[in-house]
Amino acid sequence: MFSKILIANRGEIAMRVIRACRTLGIRTVAIHSDVDAAALHVRFADEAVCIGPAEPQKSYLNIPQIIAAAEITGADAIHPGYGFLSENAQFAELCRKCRLSFVGPTPEAMRLWGDKVSSRDQAKRFGLPLLPGTGVLKDGDDAAEQAQKIGYPVILKASGGGGGRGMRVVRDASEIRRAFETAQSEARAGFKNPDIFLERYVEEPRHVEFQVLADGHGGVFSLGERECSLQRRHQKIMEEAPSPAMTPALRASMSEVICKAIRETGYTSLGTLEFLMDERGELYFMEMNTRVQVEHPVTEMVTGIDLVEHQIRAAAGEALELPSGRSLGLRGHSVECRINAEDPRSFAPWPGAITEYHPPGGGGVRVDSGVYGGWRVPSSYDALIAKVITHGASRAEAIARMRCALDEFIIGGIRTNIPLHQALLRDPDVLAGKMSTRTIERVVAAGF
């Protein structure tokens, strides 16, 4: 087992990794920018190193500084969390060259599955269902030709990234060339990879993802699915496990194919395979995220498995023994709400000082947070400040506990999106488990 892990991240995910390391008896090193000097993860880690100013490119994305911090503090591994450098194969490769273990997949596996076009090729190879689509497009004319073959509407996607950047829905041939240029420009700026591909667009899909975990000894474990349909501009807001749309038979059959694909491509560590579900209940592979997901706690709650702890164990070379697929017994239901520092209606970021902070508690309630009363939320980073996770014997109980938890959560001095979550948990479609990726758009338009 590792003796010391440097956490190349901040906020609630850095705190989450610190807790897993403490369980395993591993010392931790926090890195931070100058505006994060008093952050919670800095206060809770065993050691801390300032690596630059607030701008992410000069701090949390500064690979030479992060490697130097690991070497100076004697860390033997780096955990990237999610976001920032978590899916950067070059960073993982450099860690290996510097004899630092990267808590994640190998650079080769990251390139194979992290690139959307390459991952589509793997999905096709192993029989995972795919929407009609293309490889990398040459230019706007190629995009127009391929879109005509597939049929409108289509969606342009960046091969090397996600989160809505480099993504454009096109409903008419007159828009396709301009949309291609815009998507390519965003992809180049956001991911330093201008490659764009095309897929048939599903108007009101559900978003369902499968959690996998693999070790270096051939052990591959499918740990159920999550419902992630409640999104705004391709950014998830609320998630749950299991998906209300999933059947045991579909879960088992998908798990079998997924495990085969992961095992035969030599993938190790945590990974999430994301699917669209159309109006007929058919699943189509979209992409794979080669890291821990923001919404991993709902899977932890229904499986009883600490995903981050086992991710670290796998990176340290341990053989894991976990239930999987048909033998996986899901326990009840779990819901997660992402609490963002933003206006709940306009979604404008709302940085500033937190004057009051009282997280909820009680049976079946968990709060993963990276803030505290008196802390000033900086404007330089993602708006996520906390996650509220509830668990119940049934979906109705998990939702009831979430309502109580949101009512109890006091965050003073800034605006948060808690009112949006409360509106969603009153919505008839959400309560019936009949949501789609367009649900939030409708709820916001209706007013709350």
N, C-alpha and C positions, 0 to 999 in steps of 0.2 A: 504494500500500500504506500501511496505517496506520503511524504512527511510534511510538505508545504505546497499549497496551491496559490498561485496568483490569479485573481479574478479580474479579467479584462473587461469590466463592465461597471455599471453603477445602478443606483435605485433598487427597486424591489427584487430584481433578479439577482443582484449581487448579495443582498441579504439572504435570499433563498439558498444560494450556493454556500454562504457562510454557515448556515444552519446544518446543511448536509455534511459539510466538512467537520463541524463540531461533533456530529453523531459518530463520524468515523475516526475521530481523534486526530484530524489533520489541521495543522496551523494554516492561517490564511494571510494573504497580502492583498490589501485594497490599493488600487490605483485611483487617482482622482485629478480632476482639473482644479484650477485655483478657486473657482466658484463653488466647488463641491468639498472644500476643505473640512467643513463641519457636517458633511452628509452622514446619514445613519450608517451606511456600509463602512465608512471610514472609521467611525467610532466603535464599531463592533468587530472589525478585523483585528488580528494580532499585530499586524504591521501595516503601514500605509506609505505610499510614495506619490508625491505630486509629479505629474508628467507633462504639465503644460497649461496653457490658458483655456478658457471656456470653449473656444471653437473646436468641434469634434476632430477636425483634420489635424489639429495640433496637440490633441490629448488622447481621447479614446480611440482614435483611428491612427495614431502615430506609432507604427509598428516598431521602428528602432527604439523608441523610448520605452515601449512596453517590454520588449525583449531585454533591454538593459536593466529595467526594474526587476525582472525575474532573476537575472544573473546576480545583481547586487544583493538581493535579499536571500539568495540561495534557494529559490523555489525550484521544485523539480517537475512541476506541471502548470499549465495555464488552462483555466476554464473561461471560455468566451461568452457564456450566457446566451442571450439572443440579441439580434440586431448587431450594430457595429461590425466587428470582425468575425462574427460567429460562422459565416458561410464563405469566408475568404480563404480559398485553397492555397494562395500564396503565403498567407500568414501561417497556416497549418504546416506548410512545407518548411518554412523558415524555422518554426519551433522544432521540427524534427532535426534540421541541420544543426541547431544549437543544443541538441540533446535535451530538449524540454518536451515532455509529453503533452500532447494537445488533447483535451477532454472533448472528443468529438470524433467523427469519422476520419479516415485517411484522406490526404489531399486528392488521391486518385478517385476514391469513392465520392468525394465531394464534387469533383468535376463531372463525374459520370451522372450523378443523380441531381446535382444542384442546378445544372444548366437545363432549362426547360425543354429545349429541342432534344438534347441527349436523353433526358429522362422519358420523353415521349417515345423515343426509340426503344428504350428498355421496357417500357410498359407494353408496347406492341409485341416485342420479342417474347414476353412471358404471358401474353394473353389478357392483360388488363384492358378493360373497355376504354375506347378513346372516341372523342368527338371528331368528326371530319376536320382535318387541319393540314398544315403544310410544314415543311422544313424552313430553314432560314430564307427569307425573301431577299431577292437581289436588289429591288428598287420599287418605286411606286407603280411602275407599269406591271411588274411581276405580281405585286399585291392585287392590282385590279384584275389581272387575268385569273389568278387563283380564287379570288373572291367570287368571280362570275361562275366558276366551276362549282364552288361550295354552295353558293346561294346566300343572299342577304337575309337577316343581319349577320355580320361577322364581328369578331373581336381581334384586334391587333394586340400582341403581347411581347414584352421584352423577354428575350431568352435568358438573360443573366440576372434577373431581379424580380421583385414583387412589390407588394404594398400599394398597387394601383399606378405606380410610375411606369411610363412606357406602355400604357394600356389605353386603347381607344375602341369604343363600340362604333361601328359603321353600319348605317342602315341603307345607304344609297351609293350607287357607283360614282356619283359626282363628288362624294366626300373622300373616297378611298386614298387618293394620292396625297392630299394635304394631311390626312390623318396619319398616313405612314410616315411622312416627314416629321410631324410633331412627335409621334411615338419614338421614332429613332433618335431624335434630338434629346428627348427625356432619358432614354436608355443610355445614351452615350454620356450624358452629364451625371446621371445617378449611379450607373454601374460600370462605367468605362467599357461598356460592351454595347455596340450599336445594333446587334442582331435582333431582328423582329420576325415573328412568325404569326400565323393566322389560324383561327379556329371558328367553327360555327358557333354563333352566340345563342345561348338559351335565355329567354326573356325573364322568367321568374324561377330560377333554380334554387334548390337548397344547396348548402355547402356542408359536406360531411367529410371528416378526415379520420384516418386510421393511425393509431399510435403503434410504432414498433420499437423494439430494443434488441440489439444483437451484441454478442460478445465475440472475442477472438478465437473461440473454440468450437464454432459451428452452431452455437445456441442462438436461435432466432425466436422472438416472442412477440406475438400479436396481442395487444392489450386493449382491444376494443376500439370504439369510435367515439367521436365527439360531434355534436351539432353546432355549427358555427355560422348559421345563416344570417344572424342579426348583425349586419354590417352597414357601415356608412363609407362610401367611396372606397370599397374594398378593404376597409379597416374594420376588424372585428370589434364588437362592443360587448356582446353577451354570448356565452357559450354554455353548453351543457353536455352531460354524459349520463347514460347512453343517448343516442339520437332517437327522438320519438318516431322517426320514419323508418327505423331499422327493424328488420325481422331477425330472429335467431338463425334462420337458414341462410339469409343473405350475409350476415356477419360471419358465419362459419365458412362459407364458400369464398368470400373475399379474403378472409384471413389466410386461407390455404394458399391462394395464388400470391398474395403479398409476401408471405414467408418464403415461398419458393424463389421469388424474384430477389429478395434481400439476401438470402443464403447464397444463391448461385452467382451473384455479383460481388460477393465478399464484403458487403457493407457491415460495419460495426458501429456501435453507439446508438443513441436515440435518433429516431427519424419519424417524420410524419408524412404520410401519403394523402394528398388532398384530392377530393372528388366533387364534381357537380352531380346533383341528382335532379333529373328533369321531372316534368309534371306526371310522367307515367311511373316514376319510382326507379328509373334506370340510372345506374351510376356510370360516370365517365371520369377517367383519370385526368387530373390537371397538371400536378407538379408534386415534387417532394421537397420538404424542408429538412435540411440536414443538420438539425440542431434541436435543442429543447424549445418548446413552444410556450408562448405567454400563457396559454390556456391549459397547460399540463396539470394543474391542480385538480380539475374535475375528474381526470382519469385516475389520479392518485386516490381520490375520495371513494370512487366506486370499485377500485381494485385492491386498495390497501397496500399498494406498492409505492415506495418512495423512488420516483423516477430519477431524480438528480443523484441520489445516493448510488443507485445501481448504474447510472451512467458513469460515475466516477469509478466504481468497482470494475466495470468493463474496461475502462481506459487503463486501469492499473494491471490488467491482464487476468483478472479473475474469471472463472467459469461461473455463469449465473444459473440459478435454478429457480425458474418462475413458471406459473401456470400460463397457458397461452391458448388462443383459438377456442376450440370446443371445450377444453378443460377450464377455461377462464370463467370463474363465477363472479358476475357483476353484482355488487351489493348496493341495492337501492338506486338513488338518483342524486346527481350533483349539478348545481348551477353556479356560474361565475359571472360577476359583473365587473367590468373594468372601470375604475373610477379615474377620470381624467380631469386635470385642471383646465377647464374650458367652459365657455358659455354653453348651456345645454341645448340651446336652440340654433344659434349661429355657428357653433363649434369653434369660435375664435379662441385661441389659447389664452389662458388667464394666469400668468405667472404672478408671483408676489408672496408676501409673508403669510404663513399660516398662523393665525392668532389663537385658534382653538383647535384641538384635535382629540376627539373621543371616539375610538373605534368600537364597533359593536361586539357583543360576545354572546355567550349562551351555548346550549347544546347544538351541535351540528353547524357551528359557524366558525369560519377561519378567515383571517385577514392577512394577506401578504402585502407589506407596505415598505416603502423606503423613505418615509417622511415622519415628522414629529412636530408638535406644537412649538412655534418659534422659528422653525425652518423656513427659509425663503425659497420658493420654487423658482428655479432659474428659467430664463426664456430660451436657453440654448439647446434644449433637449426635448425628447418626446414628452407629451402631456400626461402620460400615465403616472399616477402617484400611488395607487393602491389597487388591490383586487380583493373583492369580497366573494368568498366561496361558501356555499351552504350544501349540506347533505341531509337527505331524508330517506325514509323507507320507501317513499313513492315520489313521483315528480311533483304532485300537488303539495306534499310536505316540504320538499326542497324549496319550492317557490314561496310557500307561506313563510318559511324561515328567512328567505331572502327579503321579502317585504318588511318583516320586522327588523332585520339587520340594517336595511337602508334607512328606515325611519329613525334608527338609533344613531346612525353615523353622523357625527358632528365635525365639520371641517369649516372653521371660521377664517375670514379674511380674504378668501378667494372664491371664485365660482367653480362649481364642479358639474359633471353630467349626471349626478344622482337623480334629479327630476326626470330626465329622459328614461333612466332605468325604471323608475316608478311608473311612468306612463306605459312602458313596454309590458310591465307585469300586470297592467290592467287591460291590455289589448285582447279582445276575444280570440284572434288568430294565434297569438303567442300562447295564451292559456290552453288552447286546443292543440298546440303542437303543430300548427299548420303554417308556420312562417316560411318566408323566402328571403332572398337577398334584397328584395324591394320593400320589405315590411317597414324598416325604419324610415325610409323615404315617405311612406304613406302616413305613419304615425306623426312625423314632424310636420307634414303638410296639413294634417287635421288640427294641429295645435294641441298644447297641453299646459 
